[in-house]
Amino acid sequence: MKTYALITGLLLSFILISCGSESSGDNDPSIPDNTQEVTGTVQLIKGGPLTAQSSTNTRGMVEIVKDQQNKYFVRLSDTFTTKFSTGTVTVYLSTGQTLNLNSQGSFQLISIVGKAGEHFFALPGKPDDKFTHGIIWCGAAGIPFGFAPLN
């Protein structure tokens, strides 16, 4: 039984390490800067607080906002952070709190996020009302780092 627990612990550690480190990613040129400039003040359409998953310290807010030029954005709040904020952390909109990458139409990939803090990711228009959650996902390990209900 101790061997099983040790192997399980090592496997979990490997998966979490494969998602990166706690560095902010500021010096990694492979992480795109997708933060978009908004015009004027923004209007909150819907949003909610992140709930951490997979033993991460993910926190902050995920929001759908609209600027004064009627452009829509996914906003991560200035309090956004995740334990593994490297190039493998991605933001999705989803039809539920669990991301199902095998169900086309149940998610919309928004962007890679490479550092903590506020981000604005431009959307092509108002997102479909079927998207009820924002998801923070580690693509390298295929595990959730957090979800936020969009109310």
C-alpha positions, 0 to 999 in steps of 0.5 A: 500500500505504501508503494502505491501511495508513493507511486501516486504521489510521484505521478501527481508531482510529475504532472504538476511539474510538467505544467511549469513553475511559479515564474511569471513567464515574463522572459519567455518569448514563446508566450504571446502577449494577448492582453488587448487594450480596451477603450474607456471604462468597461461594462460587466456582462457576467462573471464570477470568482475562480475556484482552484482545482488540482492543488493549485492556488488559482484565484481571481475573477473571470469576467465577460466585459464590453468596452465603450466601442462595444467590443467584448473581452474575457477579463481576468481580474488584477487578482488573477494568479495560478501556481503554474502560470507558464505557457501551458496555462490556457483560458477557455469558455465552457458550457459547464464547470468541467472542460470537455475537449471531446465535445465540440461546441461545448467550449471556446478556446480564448488564449494562453495566459503567461503571467499573473494579473489583469488580462483582457482577451478580445472576443470576435463578438458577444459570446454565446449564452451557452457558455456558463463558465470560465476555465483555467486549464493546464494543456501539458498535463490535461488537468483543470487549474480552476473554474469560474461560474459566469453569472 
